[in-house]
Amino acid sequence: MIDPKRAVSEISKNYGDPTWWRDRLTTHVVGPTTALFNEPGSNYFEEDWDNLFLLDAARADLFEEAADIDSFNSYTRRRSPGSSSAEWMRECFGDQTWDDVVYVSGNPWVSRIGSDSFYRVYNLWVDEFGLEEDASASEGILKDHDPKGLGTIEAKHLSDVARKKHAEHPDKRLVVHYFQPHAPCIGRRDGSVRDEIERNVGPGQNLRNRLTTFDQVWEAYKENLLYALTHARKLAADVGGKTVYSADHGELMGEWLWPFPMRGYAHPTGVYHDKLLEVPWATEQIGDRREIQSGTIMEHEEHEEEIEGHLEALGYK
């Protein structure tokens, strides 16, 4: 229920800000309207796979242009149940448990939504960067481990951690949630990291405000996708079994939000547009299928303050 006093205060404070009005229109009008025509997507965890490798924000048409589709055993498009990471997680495991899954993540949201949903959760934003209980978000999780100032989790490092966790839990399904191609676009298609990162190249405010162009964002995302996919396919060869390459959601890059005369950017929660919901579903089997066993779920510690800070740094606040 809307608090009238807060609503009046917010309107008074932001009355002259067109971006604020556009965002509110997207949330309160466009989203509910598109929901009327949306066909909900399926739960990925109910599908048959040994490994699920998520390429964050990889819309289907981008994947199809970037990747060699014929190199997979099969390929199709799937409809995601959410238009953002948080919504996808809530729909897939927000109120469910999957005690046969180890989740290795470069996306901070998993500790907020799925801390007690899986056999084990390894969120690199929390587990790999030496956080102390009293660490402040302003100090930065990657301070001592990110000399290039990337502000994200490198795909190679995430893959290396996933190999170790698979070795520790060889009878579990494995989810590896890469943060690429989501901005910042740090990678090259050969799996290497760029020497300089163009911070203005992204599908959100910078594209909306014409600080970058659609073509620049598209090409940077394509390179970033191939960067992560290079490491994901190497990981698939090492751990074996049936691997699905997919995405939690897609990305808007200035497409029209029918039936409204306005364009959409990035991946707002609750907005149901094909470019946000159509994701790749590529499969590859290497060696024998895994014999999966259930286990006892261990709750993952959230580190609330640090997660809040890095969600904000990544543009979620």
C-alpha positions as CSV (number, residue, x, y, z in Angstrom):
1,M,0.0,0.0,0.0
2,I,1.3,3.4,-1.0
3,D,2.2,5.8,1.9
4,P,0.5,9.1,0.8
5,K,3.0,11.3,2.8
6,R,6.0,9.5,1.4
7,A,4.5,9.7,-2.1
8,V,4.0,13.5,-1.8
9,S,7.5,13.9,-0.4
10,E,9.0,11.9,-3.3
11,I,7.1,13.8,-5.9
12,S,8.0,17.2,-4.4
13,K,11.7,16.2,-4.3
14,N,11.8,14.8,-7.8
15,Y,9.2,16.8,-9.6
16,G,11.6,18.3,-12.2
17,D,13.6,15.1,-12.8
18,P,12.4,13.3,-16.0
19,T,14.5,10.2,-15.3
20,W,12.6,9.8,-12.0
21,W,9.3,10.1,-13.7
22,R,10.3,7.7,-16.4
23,D,11.4,5.1,-13.9
24,R,8.2,5.4,-11.9
25,L,6.1,5.1,-15.1
26,T,8.1,2.0,-16.0
27,T,7.6,0.4,-12.5
28,H,4.0,1.3,-11.9
29,V,2.4,1.4,-15.3
30,V,4.5,-0.3,-18.0
31,G,5.4,-3.3,-15.8
32,P,1.8,-4.1,-14.7
33,T,0.6,-3.6,-18.3
34,T,3.2,-5.9,-19.8
35,A,2.4,-8.5,-17.1
36,L,-1.1,-8.8,-18.6
37,F,0.3,-10.2,-21.8
38,N,3.3,-12.2,-20.4
39,E,3.6,-15.9,-20.7
40,P,5.5,-17.0,-17.6
41,G,8.8,-18.9,-18.1
42,S,9.7,-22.2,-16.6
43,N,11.8,-23.0,-13.5
44,Y,15.4,-23.9,-14.7
45,F,15.9,-26.1,-11.7
46,E,13.2,-28.5,-12.8
47,E,15.1,-29.2,-16.0
48,D,17.5,-32.1,-16.7
49,W,21.1,-31.0,-16.4
50,D,24.3,-31.7,-14.4
51,N,25.7,-28.2,-14.8
52,L,23.9,-24.9,-15.4
53,F,26.2,-22.1,-16.5
54,L,24.4,-18.7,-16.4
55,L,25.7,-15.8,-18.5
56,D,24.2,-12.9,-16.7
57,A,22.1,-10.6,-19.0
58,A,22.8,-12.6,-22.1
59,R,19.7,-12.1,-24.3
60,A,19.1,-14.8,-26.9
61,D,19.7,-12.8,-30.1
62,L,23.1,-11.6,-28.7
63,F,24.1,-15.2,-27.9
64,E,23.0,-16.4,-31.3
65,E,25.1,-13.7,-33.0
66,A,28.2,-14.2,-30.8
67,A,28.4,-17.9,-30.3
68,D,28.8,-20.8,-32.7
69,I,25.4,-22.4,-32.2
70,D,26.3,-25.5,-34.2
71,S,29.1,-26.4,-31.8
72,F,26.5,-27.3,-29.1
73,N,24.5,-30.6,-29.0
74,S,21.3,-28.6,-29.1
75,Y,20.1,-25.0,-29.0
76,T,16.8,-23.3,-28.5
77,R,15.4,-20.2,-26.9
78,R,13.7,-20.3,-23.5
79,R,11.6,-17.8,-21.6
80,S,13.0,-16.7,-18.3
81,P,10.6,-16.4,-15.4
82,G,12.1,-13.0,-14.4
83,S,13.3,-9.8,-16.1
84,S,16.1,-9.2,-13.5
85,S,18.4,-11.4,-11.5
86,A,16.5,-10.8,-8.3
87,E,13.1,-11.7,-9.9
88,W,14.6,-14.8,-11.6
89,M,16.0,-16.0,-8.3
90,R,12.8,-15.4,-6.5
91,E,10.8,-17.4,-9.1
92,C,13.3,-20.3,-9.3
93,F,14.3,-20.8,-5.7
94,G,13.0,-18.0,-3.5
95,D,10.7,-20.3,-1.6
96,Q,12.1,-23.6,-2.7
97,T,15.1,-25.8,-1.7
98,W,17.3,-27.7,-4.0
99,D,19.5,-30.0,-1.8
100,D,21.3,-31.5,-4.8
101,V,22.7,-28.2,-6.0
102,V,26.0,-26.4,-5.4
103,Y,25.7,-22.7,-6.5
104,V,28.9,-20.8,-7.3
105,S,28.1,-17.2,-8.0
106,G,29.7,-14.0,-9.3
107,N,26.3,-12.3,-8.8
108,P,25.7,-10.9,-5.3
109,W,22.0,-11.4,-5.3
110,V,22.2,-15.1,-4.5
111,S,23.1,-14.4,-0.9
112,R,20.1,-12.2,-0.4
113,I,17.6,-14.5,-1.9
114,G,19.0,-18.0,-1.9
115,S,21.2,-18.2,1.2
116,D,19.3,-21.3,2.4
117,S,18.0,-22.7,-0.9
118,F,20.9,-25.0,-1.9
119,Y,23.2,-27.7,-0.6
120,R,26.0,-25.1,-0.7
121,V,26.2,-21.5,-1.9
122,Y,29.6,-20.0,-2.7
123,N,29.2,-16.3,-3.4
124,L,32.6,-14.9,-4.4
125,W,31.6,-11.4,-3.3
126,V,31.5,-12.8,0.2
127,D,33.5,-16.0,0.3
128,E,36.6,-15.2,-1.7
129,F,37.6,-11.7,-0.7
130,G,38.5,-11.9,3.0
131,L,35.5,-10.0,4.4
132,E,35.4,-9.4,8.1
133,E,32.1,-9.1,10.0
134,D,32.8,-5.4,10.6
135,A,34.0,-4.5,7.1
136,S,32.2,-1.6,5.5
137,A,30.8,-1.6,2.0
138,S,32.8,1.5,1.2
139,E,36.1,-0.4,1.7
140,G,35.2,-2.7,-1.2
141,I,35.1,-6.4,-1.3
142,L,37.6,-6.5,-4.1
143,K,40.0,-4.0,-2.6
144,D,42.9,-6.4,-2.1
145,H,42.1,-8.7,-5.0
146,D,41.2,-6.4,-7.9
147,P,44.4,-4.4,-8.8
148,K,42.9,-3.6,-12.2
149,G,39.8,-2.0,-10.5
150,L,37.4,-4.2,-12.5
151,G,34.6,-4.0,-10.1
152,T,33.3,-7.5,-11.0
153,I,34.3,-11.1,-10.7
154,E,36.6,-12.4,-13.4
155,A,35.2,-15.4,-15.3
156,K,38.4,-17.3,-15.0
157,H,38.5,-17.0,-11.3
158,L,34.9,-18.0,-11.0
159,S,35.6,-21.1,-13.1
160,D,38.6,-22.0,-11.0
161,V,36.6,-21.8,-7.8
162,A,33.8,-23.9,-9.4
163,R,36.4,-26.6,-10.3
164,K,37.4,-26.8,-6.7
165,K,33.9,-26.9,-5.4
166,H,32.9,-29.6,-7.9
167,A,35.9,-31.7,-6.7
168,E,34.6,-31.3,-3.2
169,H,31.0,-32.2,-4.1
170,P,31.2,-34.4,-7.2
171,D,27.8,-35.9,-6.6
172,K,25.9,-32.6,-6.8
173,R,24.5,-30.5,-9.7
174,L,26.6,-27.5,-10.3
175,V,25.4,-23.9,-11.0
176,V,28.0,-21.3,-12.0
177,H,26.6,-17.8,-12.3
178,Y,29.0,-15.7,-14.4
179,F,28.4,-12.0,-14.1
180,Q,29.3,-11.4,-17.8
181,P,28.1,-10.2,-20.3
182,H,26.5,-7.8,-17.7
183,A,28.5,-4.5,-17.5
184,P,31.2,-3.6,-16.8
185,C,32.4,-5.1,-20.0
186,I,35.9,-6.3,-19.0
187,G,36.6,-9.2,-21.4
188,R,37.8,-10.1,-24.9
189,R,36.5,-13.0,-26.9
190,D,39.7,-15.0,-26.4
191,G,39.1,-15.1,-22.6
192,S,41.6,-12.3,-21.7
193,V,40.8,-9.2,-19.7
194,R,40.9,-5.7,-21.3
195,D,43.8,-3.4,-20.3
196,E,41.3,-0.5,-20.1
197,I,37.6,-0.7,-19.2
198,E,35.2,1.8,-20.9
199,R,32.9,2.5,-18.0
200,N,30.5,4.5,-20.1
201,V,29.6,1.5,-22.3
202,G,26.5,0.0,-20.7
203,P,22.8,-0.4,-21.5
204,G,21.4,1.7,-18.6
205,Q,21.7,5.5,-18.0
206,N,24.7,5.9,-20.2
207,L,22.9,4.6,-23.3
208,R,19.7,6.5,-22.3
209,N,21.7,9.7,-22.0
210,R,23.6,9.1,-25.2
211,L,27.0,8.8,-23.6
212,T,27.3,5.7,-25.6
213,T,25.6,4.1,-28.6
214,F,23.6,0.9,-29.3
215,D,26.4,-0.4,-31.5
216,Q,29.1,0.2,-28.9
217,V,27.0,-1.5,-26.2
218,W,26.1,-4.4,-28.5
219,E,29.7,-5.1,-29.5
220,A,31.0,-4.7,-25.9
221,Y,28.4,-7.1,-24.7
222,K,29.2,-9.6,-27.4
223,E,32.9,-9.6,-26.5
224,N,32.0,-9.9,-22.9
225,L,29.7,-12.8,-23.5
226,L,32.4,-14.6,-25.5
227,Y,34.9,-13.9,-22.8
228,A,32.8,-15.7,-20.2
229,L,31.7,-18.4,-22.6
230,T,35.4,-19.3,-23.3
231,H,35.9,-20.0,-19.6
232,A,32.5,-21.7,-19.2
233,R,33.2,-24.2,-22.0
234,K,36.6,-25.0,-20.6
235,L,35.0,-25.7,-17.2
236,A,32.3,-27.9,-18.9
237,A,35.1,-30.0,-20.4
238,D,36.8,-30.4,-17.0
239,V,33.7,-31.3,-14.9
240,G,31.9,-33.4,-17.6
241,G,28.2,-34.3,-17.7
242,K,25.4,-32.5,-19.3
243,T,25.8,-28.7,-19.3
244,V,23.2,-26.1,-20.1
245,Y,24.4,-22.6,-21.0
246,S,21.7,-20.0,-20.4
247,A,21.0,-16.6,-18.8
248,D,18.9,-15.4,-15.9
249,H,17.5,-12.6,-18.0
250,G,18.2,-10.5,-21.1
251,E,18.8,-6.8,-21.5
252,L,16.9,-3.8,-23.0
253,M,19.0,-1.5,-25.2
254,G,16.6,1.2,-26.1
255,E,13.7,-1.0,-27.5
256,W,10.2,0.4,-27.5
257,L,8.1,-0.7,-24.5
258,W,4.8,-1.4,-26.4
259,P,2.2,-0.1,-26.1
260,F,3.8,2.9,-24.5
261,P,5.8,5.6,-26.5
262,M,8.9,5.2,-24.5
263,R,12.1,3.1,-24.6
264,G,13.5,0.6,-22.1
265,Y,17.0,0.3,-20.8
266,A,18.9,-2.4,-18.8
267,H,16.8,-4.9,-17.0
268,P,14.1,-3.5,-14.8
269,T,12.3,-5.9,-12.5
270,G,8.7,-6.7,-13.5
271,V,8.8,-5.5,-17.1
272,Y,8.0,-8.3,-19.5
273,H,9.6,-7.6,-22.9
274,D,10.9,-10.3,-25.2
275,K,14.4,-8.9,-25.2
276,L,14.4,-9.3,-21.4
277,L,12.8,-12.7,-21.2
278,E,14.1,-14.6,-24.3
279,V,17.3,-16.3,-23.3
280,P,19.6,-19.0,-24.8
281,W,19.3,-22.6,-23.9
282,A,22.4,-24.4,-25.3
283,T,23.2,-28.0,-24.2
284,E,26.5,-29.9,-24.4
285,Q,27.3,-33.4,-23.0
286,I,30.9,-34.4,-22.3
287,G,31.5,-37.9,-21.0
288,D,29.0,-39.7,-18.7
289,R,26.1,-38.2,-16.8
290,R,26.7,-37.5,-13.2
291,E,25.1,-39.6,-10.4
292,I,23.4,-37.0,-8.3
293,Q,22.8,-37.4,-4.6
294,S,20.8,-35.1,-2.3
295,G,22.4,-33.6,0.9
296,T,21.8,-31.4,3.9
297,I,21.4,-27.7,3.2
298,M,23.8,-25.4,5.0
299,E,22.7,-21.8,5.2
300,H,25.1,-19.3,3.6
301,E,25.9,-16.1,5.6
302,E,24.6,-13.0,3.9
303,H,27.0,-10.1,5.0
304,E,24.1,-7.7,4.4
305,E,26.1,-4.5,4.5
306,E,28.7,-5.6,1.9
307,I,26.0,-7.1,-0.4
308,E,24.1,-3.8,-0.3
309,G,27.2,-1.8,-1.1
310,H,28.1,-3.9,-4.1
311,L,24.6,-4.1,-5.5
312,E,24.6,-0.4,-5.4
313,A,28.0,-0.2,-7.1
314,L,26.7,-2.5,-9.8
315,G,23.8,-0.2,-10.5
316,Y,21.0,-2.0,-8.7
317,K,20.1,0.9,-6.3
